[in-house]
Amino acid sequence: MDDVECPYCDQGQEICHDDGFGYEEGKLHEMQCSNCDKYFTFNTSIIYYYEPFKADCLNGSDHNFKKSITVPREYTRMECSDCEESRKPTEEEMVEILKN
């Protein structure tokens, strides 16, 4: 997949990020076009994407605890699927966990 287009010939270029090249923000990076052999510069912008989820337990509802998948089962934790809070299973929950 091409990362940028050469500003001289519009040929797509893939940036080789070996040794972290091209990741630093606020700096011009130099690159040579593999098509026309001209040098050009580019800068890097890192974009964050956030995805919100409802967490009713943080608003007064009960936590939605599910058992973790743990080996050995004796170390199973109960984890809320909405907020990731974790707790030890109750004695009754542990009996059920060990049955399966």
N, C-alpha and C positions, 0 to 999 in steps of 0.2 A: 504494500500500500504506500502510495506517495505521501510524503509529509508536506512538501512545499513544491511550488513551481518555480523554475528558473525565471528571474525577472527579465532575462535577455531573450530566451528562445521559447519560454512557456512549457518546457519539457518538465514533467513530474520528476521529483528527486526524493529519494529516501535518505533521511538523516541517519547516519551511523552513530549510535549513542554509546559506542565502546568507550570505556573509561569515563562515562558520564558526560561525554561531549554533547553540547546543545541543550542541556537541561537548565543551566543557570539563568535565572531571570535578571533583567536589567543590564545585560551585556550583549554586545553584538558578536555573533559567531560567524566565522568565515568559512565558506565552502566553495568548492569548484564544481561546476556543472559537468555531469558525465556525458552530456550531449554536445554542448558547444565549447566546452573547456574554459569558459569565462568564470571568473571569481565573483561571488556576491556575498552579501551578509544577510543574516536573519536574526531576529530576536525571539525569545521564548516567553510565552504567557501561560501560566498554569491556571486552569479554571476548576473551581470546585463545584460539585453538584450535590445538592441536599435533597433528600426524599423524606417527608414527614410521615409519621404513623400515629394512629390513635393509641393512647396509653391510658385507658379508663382507670386503671389501678392508681394512677398518679392524681386522679380527680375524685377519689373517694370510693371507687368500686374495689371489689376483691381482686387480688392478683390471680392471674391465669397460670397457676403452677403446673408444670409437666415434669416428669422425671427425666433426668439427663441419661444419656447412653454412656455408661461407665463400666469399665472392666478393671478390677472385679466389681460386681454389683454392690458390694458392701460400701463402696465409696460413692454411690449414687447421690446426687443432689437434686433438689426440686428447684426448677428455674422458671421464672415468669416469662411467658412468651411475648409479653408486651414491653417490659422494661428491663429484662434480664436480671432482676433481683434474684438472689439465690439463698437457699436455706437448707438445713438438714431435713430429711424426711421425718415425719412423725413415726412413732412406733407402728401404728396401723399401716401407714404407707410403706414402711420398710418390710413388713410382713408380706404385703402384696408384691413388692418388687422382688423379693427373694423367692416367691412362689413360681414366678415365670421363668 
